[in-house]
């Protein structure tokens, strides 16, 4: 039982980077160098982790050398490694973007340390094998989100942050309550041990729905599932793009990750009773999200509402609960992390040039910046799921899984929602890129060198999106292996408790 | 006590939700604090309360002497109190900042984001 240091580095590296950044508080340029190094090493480490998990199976580290049910275990399986790799790629892109576009004062007041701590929180949530530790990592992640959303104290930001803090505080409270109930019922906090207990003939197995309700509500709020999503479009568009791209692209999917993990591991024994509820919720989440987006006239708000709709797709895989559907969910999460971050970055590039996010005030971008328009178009079509781009494969897997399981209504809803997604992407295309520039808007277009360097992170992410679309097979295989691993939880239990 | 505390937890939860739903900013602070207290108290009560010994195993024994109280919920509780304290402190500063910026105590004046 040797410690695997590779599992600790995704936590230690951002933490050390953040501490270094705090020491270099007044030297923003040095901070930038530190963060750049951390991001590059982070990608390397998560890549190595994925390779190790693929060749050697589930990796476990017992912190402090305490064996599993007593100490806290860090566990990495294929899903963890895949998500961390995607997160680190998106993180590098967002870092490059904010290095250029974010204003000096926000950088001077701790943007970089907060960003690194946020990444640490994400790694912690993905890696931990202990249910209370999961709560603690979620709080680490949230407090960084709170601070980042409020950073700069613009009116809209404070307003968004207040809503975000309140609702997430309540969600965390519900989560904690659920953990308390879980411990009271089964006397365990380690996920693997809990999974083992609920599969045994423990006296309280019938009461599993009780903590299940708390977890579904708590993580449902964090993941913005219908009808708990109203805080998301009210707060995600407020901060500048360097912040909101990462939060919008990554953080809401972390809620889905925890739902996938907990439902496959612990609540799978009563999945039959939860399934109808999850099916209805996922259908409504995607439908309401996309209808909400149709009413918006702000670039970022449309994208924010689409996050909700896509959370519905991710939940759909979990609700159908067949290997193919869960693999589809995992593929969709990876695809969506990259595409959503990229779309937010494109909106940032447009706003950097034209100084507005409003669809009414923008226009004529295609005429002046055709490259930028194509960057948007590819990401947007990928989001809507046009073949052969990445969104198509995710939706194909989900739809196929749904049809095999006989959930025709949900599959029909998801396909209809795709069509409306395409519609609202076309709306952005028409309003921002296609229509002539409104005559009464006088302010000049910013044509500086920095505006062109902003293309770089967008190109960087787009390369991954295109690879994910054109060479989908390896990633689909990985998702399928990962779904297999999730559904065969005895390997997880064995790796954590007995190896 | 064992009968009183669950009732108290319920009252705390309901009062805190009422305060959070109120449109006054100061009541939001009170609501957040009470909600944190309610969850902590819930965690404490649901972990089981026992009078008596501590869970330290005497030398030579295999198991601690019954009755002993389970130390894990208390450890969780301490962690949760600290985390809750941090978040509440942040929330209070944020709400103060909101008040300074908007010059208003009324949450209904904070819906500029919707008007674009």
Interface residues (C-beta under 8 A of the other chain):
Chain A: X132 X135 X136 X139 X142 X143 X146 X147 X150 X153 X155 X156 X158 X159 X160 X161 X162 X165 X166 X169 X170 X172 X173 X174 X176 X177 X179 X180 X181 X183 X184 X189 X234 X237 X238 X296 X297 X298 X301 X358
Chain B: X20 X28 X32 X35 X36 X38 X39 X42 X43 X46 X47 X48 X72 X73 X76 X79 X80 X83 X86 X87 X90 X91 X94 X95 X97 X98 X101 X102 X110 X111 X112 X113 X114 X116
